[in-house]
Amino acid sequence: PHLDEILNLHDFEAIAKQVMTDKAWAYYSSAADDEITNRENHAAYHRIWFRPQVLVDVTKVDFSTKLLGHKSSMPIYITATALGKLGHPDGELNLTRAATKHGVIQMIPTLASCSFDEIVDAAQPDQVQFLQLYVNKDRSITKNIVQHAEERGIKGLFITVDAPQLGRREKDMRMKFTDDDPSAVKDTGSGGIDRSQGAARAISSFIDPGLKWDDLEWFKSITKMPLILKGIQRWEDALRAYDLGLAGVVLSNHGGRQLDFARSGIEVLVEVVTNFKAKRGISFPNEKFQLFVDGGVRRATDVLKAIALGATAVGIGRPFLYAFSSYGQEGVEKALTILRDELEMNMRLLGAQTLKDVGPDLVDTSNISAH
Ligand code: FNR
């Protein structure tokens, strides 16, 4: 179908399923075990309802914001997803180019199909990019990646902490990852990879399962970039990150691809905010320590629920992969346009002029934990 016929982010998924190779579809769409968490990532948003206020002048609405001090036209960023070339020959560059057109921030994955420098080179001079980091068992490799990223102007380091071992994504495991694969990853310094069990396992064997809290001091010593932990799933760990002086956390279960029966990021957000208030007297959103959420965000209403509950911004993954796999860069631009239009409409319908007006009074979370 023509891009004009695409009305929402779900439409990209339906089209991608038809046009993508089996291997790419399996890698992008799969989630861990019985995919219960993957479904829950959507279901959790369905348990939150709105309490809109009326008779507010919403002629003009403004949903621009700042992530780690950097401007974004929307409270949305493009999260890190590996192996962009499985879906499209330009891979991650589709995301880089669409991001700048819409003034949103891209998080570059460690396991990109394009090289890190290619992705940074494709950005405009003033374009802000973050880096997602998988920590190598060989710390000298990690140190090089981090310091090179800082030199190239990366504005935030998101250390993935929910993947000491890759989850079982059985749809993906049934596919063999071959040497001639166009997505073959560069720059990972992985060495000795096992290609017999799908894309995910083939590329991830270098990740250090020994990574621990004490290692974070070392990260602070090798970089001045803000450090954020990606994949926090309980308030205790969020508080620990705060007490260590980190810049924030991403409440995320990796798109349901790691521990099945992990809770959704949006549900964890509620307990994080409650416990920070009770134990440290801090409220959100907060410039010094920012909360991000990802997993299952498909509509501006999802985005606004997370903002209302204290998130600074939300990450979106699969929809952009499906968009570029079907339509290249234009698809990603269309996805961002859809989100922008939905945000504008739903801000008006909620009676909110700016994101400062999108607070907890606008949502009813009384059924959030109704598992
Ligand atoms: C991911 N995600 C991910 N996260 C990460 O820290 N490093 C990575 O390399 C990847 N790779 C990756 C590949 C693919 C195909 C997917 C779908 C996801 C997780 C990602 O950053 C994010 O947490 C989820 O994608 C968010 O969920 P949605 O928006 O895809 O539902």
Boltz pocket constraint, residues with backbone or C-beta under 6 A from the ligand:
constraints:
  - pocket:
      binder: B
      contacts: [[A, 27], [A, 28], [A, 29], [A, 30], [A, 41], [A, 79], [A, 80], [A, 81], [A, 82], [A, 109], [A, 110], [A, 111], [A, 132], [A, 160], [A, 230], [A, 252], [A, 253], [A, 254], [A, 255], [A, 256], [A, 257], [A, 294], [A, 295], [A, 296], [A, 297], [A, 315], [A, 316], [A, 317], [A, 318], [A, 319], [A, 321]]
      max_distance: 6.0
